[in-house]
Amino acid sequence: MMLKYYYDLVSQPSRAIFLFLNKTKIPFKKCRVDLGKAAHKEEEYKAIHPFQQVPAIDDGGFKMIESVAILRYLCRAYPDHVADHWYPADVKQQARVDEYLEWQHAHIRFHGSMYFQHKWLLPKLSGEPPKQSSVDRFQAGLETALDHIETIWLKDRSFLAGDQITIADLLGVCEVLQPTMAGYDVFKDRAVLSKWFENVKGQVGPELDQANFVLNKIAANSAIQQAKL
């Protein structure tokens, strides 16, 4: 039975797994959960994801949530599709990937997500202007996280966990790009981050644009609005 993937591409972890599945050519059925229409809140979706979020998978009846856990599972469950570099078997190399994955939740993911929500999503839903104090607070946290990516995670490395691309980079690039939907230029004056992004694009290819189709459209509209201010 083909793997079923439940996702919405406005969600950064959804994009990361979508990108991984397409890049590794693991066969899967697309099951979009339209967050904008609150499809994740429908009662029947609880059978897929008890917390009614995205992403989620159903692999022949084996259901799983949480993006990091899903990516690790896919690496182990589909060895014929997944090259070792994505999640290395070597214990020390794998530990470097896990090290970043544990860090990112409370840093780039949290601050990038909250900046996006307070600057763009909540005002769009409420019709009210953004609360500037909240935007400023989460922007400061976002910029600190980006500083740490440049000075710590990418120090003397081409990728977040070493010299080869891993699942850490897929999650990383999707989180880093999330604030662009709110008009924030994450690459401005960040040569190290920009170089890493080019490295990721070079390894992933057109699948990156496929995963970021929704993000790029919203980011372009936000850039137009910013230019009018």
C-alpha positions as semicolon CSV with decimal commas, in nm:
position;residue;x (nm);y (nm);z (nm)
1;M;0,000;0,000;0,000
2;M;0,138;0,341;-0,099
3;L;0,247;0,584;0,170
4;K;-0,010;0,858;0,230
5;Y;0,124;1,203;0,312
6;Y;-0,098;1,462;0,483
7;Y;0,031;1,816;0,445
8;D;-0,022;2,180;0,355
9;L;0,266;2,362;0,186
10;V;0,211;2,677;0,390
11;S;0,355;2,472;0,679
12;Q;0,734;2,465;0,686
13;P;0,773;2,105;0,817
14;S;0,516;1,997;0,558
15;R;0,738;2,149;0,289
16;A;1,048;1,977;0,425
17;I;0,895;1,630;0,407
18;F;0,731;1,703;0,071
19;L;1,074;1,805;-0,058
20;F;1,237;1,493;0,087
21;L;0,977;1,257;-0,060
22;N;1,010;1,411;-0,404
23;K;1,389;1,422;-0,395
24;T;1,428;1,060;-0,282
25;K;1,144;0,942;-0,509
26;I;0,971;0,751;-0,232
27;P;0,628;0,668;-0,382
28;F;0,352;0,852;-0,197
29;K;-0,005;0,969;-0,229
30;K;-0,060;1,342;-0,182
31;C;-0,330;1,412;0,077
32;R;-0,350;1,789;0,110
33;V;-0,505;1,919;0,431
34;D;-0,619;2,274;0,352
35;L;-0,536;2,474;0,664
36;G;-0,700;2,783;0,518
37;K;-1,032;2,598;0,512
38;A;-0,972;2,440;0,854
39;A;-0,965;2,091;0,704
40;H;-0,734;1,986;0,988
41;K;-1,016;2,058;1,234
42;E;-1,255;1,811;1,076
43;E;-1,345;1,526;1,308
44;E;-1,230;1,247;1,076
45;Y;-0,880;1,395;1,057
46;K;-0,831;1,310;1,425
47;A;-0,789;0,949;1,315
48;I;-0,480;1,061;1,122
49;H;-0,340;1,323;1,359
50;P;-0,478;1,330;1,716
51;F;-0,365;1,693;1,760
52;Q;-0,515;1,789;1,421
53;Q;-0,200;1,941;1,277
54;V;0,022;1,879;0,975
55;P;0,225;1,693;0,862
56;A;0,135;1,328;0,915
57;I;0,185;0,999;0,733
58;D;0,001;0,671;0,701
59;D;0,236;0,398;0,582
60;G;0,019;0,094;0,524
61;G;-0,174;0,154;0,845
62;F;0,126;0,274;1,046
63;K;0,036;0,634;1,129
64;M;0,292;0,884;1,244
65;I;0,310;1,252;1,337
66;E;0,593;1,499;1,415
67;S;0,814;1,603;1,125
68;V;1,153;1,509;1,269
69;A;1,030;1,164;1,369
70;I;0,870;1,117;1,026
71;L;1,193;1,205;0,846
72;R;1,396;0,967;1,061
73;Y;1,140;0,693;1,001
74;L;1,143;0,743;0,624
75;C;1,523;0,725;0,617
76;R;1,512;0,389;0,796
77;A;1,201;0,245;0,630
78;Y;1,302;0,319;0,270
79;P;1,677;0,243;0,245
80;D;1,648;0,161;-0,126
81;H;1,539;0,520;-0,192
82;V;1,730;0,714;0,073
83;A;2,104;0,767;0,028
84;D;2,312;0,742;0,346
85;H;2,408;1,110;0,347
86;W;2,052;1,217;0,434
87;Y;2,076;1,055;0,779
88;P;2,417;0,889;0,807
89;A;2,458;0,544;0,959
90;D;2,788;0,656;1,113
91;V;2,705;0,726;1,477
92;K;2,899;1,053;1,502
93;Q;2,774;1,193;1,172
94;Q;2,419;1,098;1,267
95;A;2,466;1,267;1,605
96;R;2,558;1,592;1,427
97;V;2,229;1,578;1,237
98;D;2,037;1,506;1,557
99;E;2,220;1,788;1,733
100;Y;2,081;2,045;1,490
101;L;1,736;1,885;1,485
102;E;1,712;1,917;1,864
103;W;1,828;2,281;1,857
104;Q;1,606;2,408;1,579
105;H;1,269;2,359;1,754
106;A;1,314;2,631;2,015
107;H;1,518;2,867;1,800
108;I;1,479;2,915;1,424
109;R;1,148;2,728;1,415
110;F;0,993;2,906;1,712
111;H;1,105;3,260;1,633
112;G;1,058;3,233;1,257
113;S;0,708;3,090;1,300
114;M;0,603;3,347;1,557
115;Y;0,738;3,634;1,348
116;F;0,540;3,509;1,048
117;Q;0,225;3,464;1,255
118;H;0,236;3,804;1,424
119;K;0,353;4,001;1,120
120;W;0,135;3,837;0,852
121;L;-0,097;3,553;0,951
122;L;-0,281;3,693;1,255
123;P;-0,341;4,035;1,094
124;K;-0,472;3,860;0,782
125;L;-0,713;3,649;0,987
126;S;-0,827;3,928;1,219
127;G;-0,822;4,226;0,985
128;E;-0,631;4,416;1,253
129;P;-0,282;4,567;1,211
130;P;0,008;4,372;1,359
131;K;0,105;4,441;1,719
132;Q;0,445;4,599;1,667
133;S;0,585;4,508;2,008
134;S;0,524;4,139;1,935
135;V;0,667;4,167;1,584
136;D;0,980;4,337;1,719
137;R;1,026;4,075;1,992
138;F;1,006;3,780;1,758
139;Q;1,216;3,953;1,494
140;A;1,492;3,995;1,751
141;G;1,474;3,623;1,833
142;L;1,470;3,537;1,463
143;E;1,779;3,744;1,396
144;T;1,963;3,584;1,688
145;A;1,876;3,239;1,552
146;L;2,001;3,338;1,206
147;D;2,321;3,468;1,365
148;H;2,370;3,132;1,536
149;I;2,312;2,941;1,214
150;E;2,583;3,146;1,046
151;T;2,838;3,153;1,328
152;I;2,785;2,809;1,485
153;W;2,602;2,562;1,262
154;L;2,768;2,677;0,940
155;K;3,109;2,752;1,091
156;D;3,364;2,577;0,866
157;R;3,083;2,370;0,709
158;S;2,902;2,368;0,378
159;F;2,584;2,231;0,536
160;L;2,425;2,238;0,880
161;A;2,563;1,903;0,998
162;G;2,882;1,873;0,795
163;D;3,001;1,874;0,436
164;Q;2,708;1,680;0,289
165;I;2,342;1,770;0,272
166;T;2,119;1,598;0,530
167;I;1,760;1,611;0,649
168;A;1,876;1,891;0,882
169;D;1,924;2,116;0,580
170;L;1,578;2,041;0,442
171;L;1,413;2,137;0,769
172;G;1,654;2,427;0,805
173;V;1,588;2,580;0,465
174;C;1,211;2,555;0,508
175;E;1,225;2,724;0,849
176;V;1,467;2,995;0,733
177;L;1,242;3,084;0,440
178;Q;0,918;3,103;0,643
179;P;0,957;3,474;0,742
180;T;0,989;3,572;0,375
181;M;0,613;3,525;0,349
182;A;0,582;3,821;0,586
183;G;0,819;4,031;0,376
184;Y;1,135;3,972;0,579
185;D;1,459;3,939;0,380
186;V;1,645;3,664;0,564
187;F;1,947;3,686;0,333
188;K;2,015;4,060;0,357
189;D;2,376;4,115;0,472
190;R;2,412;3,742;0,542
191;A;2,678;3,605;0,310
192;V;2,722;3,275;0,497
193;L;2,349;3,203;0,500
194;S;2,321;3,296;0,133
195;K;2,607;3,063;0,040
196;W;2,447;2,777;0,233
197;F;2,114;2,839;0,058
198;E;2,288;2,818;-0,279
199;N;2,455;2,494;-0,168
200;V;2,117;2,347;-0,073
201;K;1,959;2,458;-0,401
202;G;2,249;2,306;-0,591
203;Q;2,196;1,969;-0,423
204;V;1,816;1,964;-0,424
205;G;1,741;2,118;-0,763
206;P;1,390;2,195;-0,894
207;E;1,222;2,002;-0,613
208;L;1,293;2,301;-0,388
209;D;1,081;2,531;-0,603
210;Q;0,806;2,269;-0,616
211;A;0,792;2,253;-0,237
212;N;0,810;2,632;-0,207
213;F;0,546;2,714;-0,469
214;V;0,298;2,851;-0,214
215;L;0,568;3,024;-0,009
216;N;0,719;3,195;-0,313
217;K;0,379;3,324;-0,424
218;I;0,299;3,472;-0,083
219;A;0,652;3,610;-0,044
220;A;0,628;3,784;-0,381
221;N;0,298;3,947;-0,283
222;S;0,443;4,054;0,052
223;A;0,744;4,209;-0,124
224;I;0,509;4,410;-0,346
225;Q;0,319;4,535;-0,042
226;Q;0,644;4,625;0,134
227;A;0,756;4,826;-0,168
228;K;0,436;5,032;-0,149
229;L;0,499;5,137;0,211
